[in-house]
């Protein structure tokens, strides 16, 4: 009589069965002697208990590293909040447009690695602001038209700009810029664009840092009217 070969059980079914019956090896301890278990080193064979402990230790180490990263992130965010608070006070205490831009330039270099900073103000006025990194332009100017879609959306834009935009914003410094963030703001008196450029690739992205920059740009919209032209 020819006996039929027993069904070959696919490994996934074995795994599923053992997961559903974790006490299996406790019920059949002799089976452990015939199993090929993973090696801890080239010389020693691990017991299931040792192997399991080894895995738990790795998981614990991963959790510790993750908690350390989260703790460091929380500290960095708190520090950024304190630094931004100090910047807001400096902006409010500035006596004129030059003072505003000096405080802004110094803080954004330290906090956001902004190697280049530009503040574009689009308004129906002929009054220039003779301050470095500030340009006052007509809304219908070439630069005004270039970023029309950005004003319409009203949201920051992070990433690398096209060469045309980099040249228009940063001029001769455009070649060193690797990442940018553009922050539009529309007020009753003017439209503004705060542009930061960094030599670090991928420096700007979504998150608490960008949220604080948006808040800063909102405040700057009020300060521009008061400190630049003495208007409320």
Long-range contacts (C-beta under 8 A, 24 or more apart in sequence): 77-208, 80-111, 80-208, 80-209, 80-212, 81-212, 83-107, 83-110, 83-111, 84-111, 84-212, 84-215, 84-216, 87-111, 87-216, 88-216, 88-219, 91-219, 91-220, 91-223, 92-223, 94-223, 94-227, 95-227, 96-227, 97-129, 97-131, 97-134, 97-227, 97-228, 98-131, 99-227, 100-220, 100-223, 100-224, 100-227, 100-228, 101-131, 101-132, 101-133, 101-134, 104-220, 105-133, 108-196, 112-181, 112-196, 112-198, 112-203, 112-204, 112-209, 112-213, 113-198, 113-199, 113-200, 113-203, 114-196, 114-197, 114-198, 115-173, 115-176, 115-177, 115-197, 115-198, 115-199, 116-169, 116-170, 116-173, 116-177, 116-195, 116-196, 116-197, 116-198, 117-194, 117-195, 117-196, 117-197, 118-169, 118-170, 118-193, 118-194, 118-195, 118-197, 119-192, 119-193, 119-194, 119-195, 119-220, 119-224, 120-169, 120-192, 120-193, 120-195, 121-190, 121-191, 121-192, 121-224, 121-228, 122-190, 122-191, 122-192, 122-193, 123-189, 123-190, 123-191, 125-229, 127-229, 129-228, 134-228, 139-191, 142-168, 143-168, 144-191, 147-182, 147-184, 147-193, 150-182, 150-184, 150-193, 151-184, 151-186, 151-191, 151-193, 153-184, 154-184, 154-186, 155-184, 156-181, 156-182, 156-183, 156-184, 156-210, 156-213, 156-214, 157-181, 157-182, 158-204, 158-205, 158-206, 158-210, 159-204, 160-201, 166-197, 169-195, 169-197, 170-195, 170-197, 173-197, 178-202, 178-203, 179-203, 179-204, 180-204, 181-210, 181-213, 183-213, 183-214, 183-217, 185-217, 185-218, 185-220, 185-221, 187-221, 187-222, 187-224, 187-225, 189-225, 189-231, 190-221, 190-224, 190-225, 192-217, 192-220, 192-221, 192-224, 194-220
